[in-house]
């Protein structure tokens, strides 16, 4: 397992994390009290932690914070880096504090490592939101401030608003297929020590489609018998030192497989080959 400093923090997280967004059917069912496959999801997260993955991402939208709370029991809290996100309608000063307190309760912890704005909301003053987040950092309820689905210009604006703290990370849709539109943002983040959390790192499962096997087969000549998905994850962590893919942790098999191959670094030639072909 490769560990790297996460953005402008001194905390070293696993280069590959665990995402806990399953799908909207899961979300809707939870409001009816139905938690389909809860035990399997909790087991997946536990297996990831046992395999050395210490970066875990969730959100109040996902309705998975309580699953994480159960999964981390028995593990040293300070060894884990737990990130969650606040819903865009909860960004007013009063609402964001309520959301943070609710997430703390759901996660069963007294602090959150990374608290992120899930989506920008132009109807709520970003300055008030970020100043509230700075205050909550000072109070010890959260350690770092992150954003998600922000444009490069909006990220720069957020940086300019903060006075005492910094933007630690941004979360974006980034994978070997969806990458060109993100190049400027990732380069800027690398220059400013901002971590990039890559969601949909497998392109919604696109990497497993047979039509792409020949391209991953070419890379397998270098890295050995490694599944397509793990070559795609290796591409992300090989291309940029500040990118942390967060594939979905839905079952033990996939999570332990991700951990097993998390130390693969692709050669420059293989990176260029994938970029030319995909």
C-alpha positions in Angstrom: 0.0 0.0 0.0 1.3 3.4 -0.9 0.6 6.3 1.5 0.9 10.0 0.6 0.4 13.2 2.4 -3.2 14.3 1.8 -3.1 17.8 0.3 -1.8 20.5 2.6 -2.1 18.3 5.6 0.6 16.2 7.2 -1.7 13.2 7.4 -0.6 10.3 5.2 -3.6 8.5 3.7 -3.7 5.4 1.5 -3.4 6.4 -2.1 -6.6 4.6 -2.8 -9.6 5.2 -0.6 -13.1 3.8 -0.2 -16.2 5.6 -1.5 -19.6 4.8 0.0 -22.1 6.2 -2.5 -24.1 3.1 -3.7 -27.0 4.4 -5.7 -30.2 6.5 -5.4 -32.3 3.4 -4.9 -30.2 2.7 -1.7 -30.8 6.3 -0.6 -34.5 6.2 -1.2 -35.0 2.8 0.5 -33.2 4.0 3.7 -35.9 6.6 4.2 -38.3 3.7 4.3 -36.1 1.9 6.8 -34.8 -0.5 4.3 -31.0 -1.0 4.4 -30.4 -3.5 1.6 -27.0 -5.3 2.0 -26.0 -3.3 5.0 -23.9 -6.1 6.5 -22.1 -6.7 3.2 -21.3 -3.0 2.9 -20.1 -2.8 6.5 -17.9 -5.9 5.9 -16.4 -4.3 2.8 -15.3 -1.2 4.7 -13.9 -3.4 7.6 -11.9 -5.4 5.1 -10.5 -2.3 3.5 -9.4 -0.9 6.9 -7.8 -4.3 7.8 -6.0 -4.3 4.4 -4.5 -0.8 5.1 -7.0 1.6 3.5 -7.5 4.5 5.9 -9.2 7.0 3.6 -13.0 6.8 3.8 -15.5 9.1 2.0 -19.2 9.5 2.6 -21.8 12.3 2.6 -25.0 13.1 4.4 -26.8 12.5 1.1 -25.4 8.9 0.9 -27.0 7.7 4.1 -24.0 5.6 4.9 -22.4 7.5 7.8 -23.9 5.0 10.3 -22.5 2.1 8.4 -19.0 3.6 8.6 -19.6 4.2 12.4 -20.1 0.4 12.8 -17.3 -0.5 10.5 -14.6 1.6 12.4 -15.4 0.3 15.8 -12.4 -1.4 17.3 -10.0 0.7 15.1 -7.9 3.6 16.3 -9.7 6.7 15.3 -6.6 8.7 14.8 -5.3 6.2 12.2 -8.3 6.9 9.9 -9.1 9.8 7.7 -12.8 10.2 7.5 -14.4 12.6 5.0 -18.0 13.5 4.7 -20.0 16.1 2.8 -22.8 18.6 3.5 -25.8 18.8 1.2 -26.0 22.1 -0.9 -29.3 23.2 0.7 -27.6 23.1 4.1 -24.9 25.7 3.6 -26.3 28.6 5.6 -24.4 29.1 8.9 -27.1 27.6 11.1 -27.9 24.7 8.7 -24.3 23.7 8.2 -23.6 23.5 11.9 -26.7 21.3 12.3 -25.5 19.1 9.5 -22.0 18.8 10.9 -23.4 17.9 14.4 -25.7 15.3 12.8 -22.8 13.7 10.8 -20.6 13.6 14.0 -23.4 11.7 15.7 -24.0 9.4 12.8 -20.3 8.6 12.5 -19.9 8.1 16.2 -16.9 10.4 16.4 -16.1 13.7 18.0 -14.3 15.2 14.9 -14.4 14.8 11.2 -11.1 14.9 9.3 -12.4 16.5 6.1 -15.8 18.3 5.8 -16.7 19.1 2.2 -19.3 21.2 0.4 -20.9 18.6 -1.8 -22.1 20.9 -4.5 -22.0 24.7 -4.9 -25.2 26.6 -4.2 -25.3 30.1 -5.8 -28.4 31.0 -3.7 -26.3 30.9 -0.4 -23.4 33.2 0.3 -20.3 31.1 -0.1 -18.4 33.5 2.2 -20.8 32.9 5.1 -20.5 29.1 4.5 -16.7 29.1 4.5 -16.4 31.4 7.5 -18.7 29.0 9.4 -16.5 26.1 8.4 -13.4 28.0 9.6 -15.1 28.5 12.9 -16.0 24.8 13.2 -12.3 24.0 12.5 -11.3 26.3 15.3 -13.8 24.5 17.6 -12.2 21.2 16.8 -15.3 19.6 15.2 -13.6 19.3 11.9 -9.9 19.4 10.8 -9.9 20.4 7.2 -12.1 22.1 4.6 -12.9 20.6 1.2 -15.1 21.2 -1.7 -16.7 19.0 -4.3 -17.9 19.6 -7.9 -16.4 23.1 -8.0 -15.0 24.7 -11.1 -11.5 25.9 -11.1 -12.7 29.6 -10.9 -15.0 28.8 -8.0 -12.2 26.9 -6.2 -10.0 30.0 -6.6 -12.8 32.1 -5.2 -13.2 29.8 -2.2 -9.5 30.0 -1.5 -9.6 33.8 -1.6 -12.5 33.9 1.0 -10.7 31.8 3.6 -8.6 33.8 6.0 -7.3 31.4 8.7 -7.4 28.0 6.9 -7.0 26.6 3.4 -8.9 24.4 0.9 -7.4 21.0 1.5 -9.2 19.0 -1.3 -11.6 19.0 -4.1 -13.6 16.0 -5.3 -14.3 15.6 -9.0 -15.4 13.0 -11.6 -12.0 11.8 -12.9 -10.9 8.6 -14.6 -8.9 7.4 -17.6 -11.9 8.1 -19.9 -13.0 11.4 -18.3 -9.8 13.3 -17.9 -9.0 16.0 -20.5 -11.6 18.5 -19.1 -10.0 18.2 -15.7 -6.4 18.8 -16.7 -6.2 22.5 -15.8 -7.9 21.9 -12.4 -5.7 19.0 -11.5 -2.5 20.9 -12.5 -3.6 23.9 -10.4 -4.3 21.7 -7.4 -0.9 20.1 -7.7 0.8 23.5 -7.7 -1.2 24.6 -4.6 -1.0 21.3 -2.6 -4.7 20.5 -2.9 -5.7 16.9 -2.9 -8.0 15.6 -5.6 -10.4 12.9 -4.7 -11.5 11.1 -7.9 -15.0 9.8 -7.8 -16.2 7.4 -10.5 -12.5 6.3 -11.0 -13.7 3.3 -13.0 -15.9 5.3 -15.3 -19.2 3.8 -14.0 -17.7 0.3 -14.7 -16.7 1.2 -18.2 -13.2 -0.1 -17.6 -14.5 -3.7 -17.4 -16.2 -3.6 -20.8 -14.7 -6.2 -23.2 -14.1 -3.6 -25.9 -11.3 -2.1 -23.8 -9.6 -5.3 -22.9 -6.9 -5.1 -25.6 -5.7 -1.8 -24.3 -5.4 -3.0 -20.7 -3.8 -6.3 -22.1 -1.0 -4.1 -23.5 -0.3 -2.7 -20.0 -0.5 -6.1 -18.5 2.7 -7.0 -20.4 4.4 -4.6 -18.0 2.5 -5.0 -14.7 1.4 -8.7 -14.9 -2.0 -10.3 -14.4 -3.8 -7.3 -13.0 -7.5 -6.6 -13.5 -8.6 -3.7 -15.7 -10.1 -1.9 -12.8 -6.8 -1.9 -10.9 -4.9 -0.7 -13.9 -7.3 2.1 -14.2 -6.8 3.0 -10.5 -3.0 2.7 -11.0 -3.2 5.1 -13.9 -4.7 7.8 -11.6 -2.2 7.5 -8.8 0.7 7.2 -11.3 -0.3 10.2 -13.4 -0.5 12.6 -10.4 0.9 12.5 -6.9 -2.1 14.5 -5.5 -4.9 12.3 -6.9 -6.7 9.9 -4.5 -9.3 7.7 -6.3 -12.2 6.5 -4.1 -13.8 3.5 -5.7 -17.0 2.3 -4.2 -16.6 -0.1 -1.3 -19.6 -2.4 -1.9 -18.2 -5.9 -1.2 -15.1 -7.5 0.4 -13.8 -9.0 -2.8 -13.5 -5.7 -4.7 -12.1 -3.8 -1.7 -9.4 -6.4 -0.9 -8.5 -6.5 -4.6 -8.1 -2.7 -4.7 -5.8 -2.9 -1.6 -3.8 -5.8 -3.1 -2.9 -3.9 -6.2 -2.6 -0.4 -4.6 1.2 -0.3 -4.9 1.3 -0.5 -8.7 2.9 2.5 -10.4 2.6 2.5 -14.2 5.5 3.4 -16.4 5.4 6.6 -18.4 5.1 4.6 -21.6 2.0 2.8 -20.4 0.4 6.0 -19.2 0.9 7.6 -22.6 -0.4 4.5 -24.3 -3.7 4.5 -22.3 -4.1 8.2 -23.0 -3.7 7.7 -26.7 -6.0 4.8 -26.9 -8.8 5.6 -24.5 
